[in-house]
Amino acid sequence: MPGDYDIEYASPWAGANYLPVGKPGTASEGYERNTWPELARLASELPETGIHFQDTVIYRRAKDVGTATGAWFAELLREDAWFKDVVPNFRVLPKSELPAGVDGGTAFTSVCINTALYLPWLASQCLKLGVVIKRGIASHIADAADMHHSGKRADLVVNCTGLSSLKLGGVEDSNVYPARGQTVLVRNDPHVMATVSGTDDASDEATYIMQRAAGGGCVLGGCLQKDNWESQPDPNLAIRIMKRCIELCPKLIPEGKGIEALDIVRHGVGLRPMRTGGIRIEREVIAGPNGEQVNVIHDYGHGGYGYQTSYGASQAVQALVDETLRPKARL
Ligand SMILES: Cc1cc2nc3c(=O)[nH]c(=O)nc-3n(C[C@H](O)[C@H](O)[C@H](O)COP(=O)(O)OP(=O)(O)OC[C@H]3O[C@@H](n4cnc5c(N)ncnc54)[C@H](O)[C@@H]3O)c2cc1C
């Protein structure tokens, strides 16, 4: 639940920002495209969501092509990116604005979400609409249908169990795997959101900086460690992250200082719920352990892009929900 910080729950650990990575023509691209307008509306009109606009720069190093992080950011790094007409102020950086060792780059206006404010705000919106929120653990997806507060069996279950869809009974999707992300949350202000395509330390390490809205601190990252389930921060990696972020954005600390000038709030580890084949939004009728048939709509596998695909994905889920329940009454 919002407020919890544990390794089974990826959402609080995200930065989170909007840096599109979906390949053109894929469902993910559509979800990202359809999500931007709502994130922009929340940032413009509802400060209580903890979302603000952030100028962002994306740096590309030629040597990162083909590395784990280079592949992750492949679409993001393009000068003719599909999202250049979606986000405001997209431009290609001239050579004069590129730091040493960087071969190209783009800049645009994105958003950064303070997840510590945004997740409780989402829960509050549900409560306002009459949703009954309960804690519980389902060992089989069909169990969820019996958890409805009315005491009756639910007509429909929406499966948003993230990484747990790998092991959850009735789902057990072997395409799901973790990509570990480690971050350092600091009080320092970088004055810009910045990302670079790779590092010289390891091909699955990355460098990114984002300032959260409303005093949420600044997130320094990171890495994309495939199939790594380790929940505890690696202190050596933390030092590499802090050093690299200062190199990327010297304004983080007073001139002449080192990582000791970073004012640390917390070290964090989150597991991105990745899925080979991408996000799964699909209807399935699943037989429970006692043979009962349960309507399930899956919505998992959001990897490192769960916020930036959220509203587009939800629209796709809603269409399936409407299709499934019509003409039956909704619970
Ligand atoms: C370090 C890091 C940085 C990231 N940065 C960004 C970013 O900048 N932008 C972006 O868009 N995305 C980012 N992401 C990705 C984003 O956080 C995820 O894609 C998103 O949070 C996934 O949300 P989810 O609801 O699918 O999964 P989760 O948040 O993991 O939620 C799954 C929920 O299901 C519950 N659950 C699981 N199994 C069961 C069960 N059997 N019974 C009951 N409940 C169950 C869990 O308790 C949990 O509450 C980042 C992720 C990480 C780790």
The ligand as an ORCA input file, in Angstrom:
! r2SCAN-3c Opt
* xyz 0 1
  C      14.508      2.388     -9.404
  C      13.292      2.483    -10.288
  C      13.094      3.619    -11.069
  C      11.979      3.717    -11.882
  N      11.782      4.892    -12.585
  C      10.682      5.030    -13.342
  C      10.425      6.254    -14.024
  O      11.197      7.216    -13.913
  N       9.313      6.342    -14.794
  C       8.425      5.304    -14.916
  O       7.440      5.448    -15.636
  N       8.638      4.138    -14.250
  C       9.724      3.985    -13.481
  N       9.943      2.800    -12.805
  C       9.023      1.685    -13.039
  C       7.773      1.745    -12.196
  O       8.097      1.983    -10.857
  C       7.020      0.411    -12.332
  O       6.810      0.087    -13.678
  C       5.656      0.502    -11.655
  O       5.789      1.034    -10.365
  C       4.996     -0.870    -11.629
  O       3.769     -0.724    -10.985
  P       2.858     -1.989    -10.720
  O       1.661     -1.438    -10.010
  O       2.682     -2.772    -11.958
  O       3.729     -2.913     -9.733
  P       4.038     -2.707     -8.183
  O       4.208     -1.275     -7.809
  O       5.163     -3.633     -7.853
  O       2.718     -3.193     -7.471
  C       2.353     -4.547     -7.448
  C       1.409     -4.711     -6.282
  O       0.820     -6.002     -6.314
  C       0.832     -6.514     -4.993
  N       0.810     -7.974     -5.065
  C       1.673     -8.745     -5.753
  N       1.341    -10.057     -5.595
  C       0.259    -10.084     -4.793
  C      -0.543    -11.139     -4.279
  N      -0.296    -12.412     -4.565
  N      -1.586    -10.807     -3.469
  C      -1.845     -9.512     -3.199
  N      -1.125     -8.481     -3.662
  C      -0.089     -8.767     -4.449
  C       2.118     -5.976     -4.394
  O       2.061     -6.022     -2.991
  C       2.106     -4.555     -4.930
  O       1.321     -3.724     -4.114
  C      11.046      2.665    -11.958
  C      11.227      1.539    -11.165
  C      12.329      1.443    -10.333
  C      12.495      0.229     -9.476
*
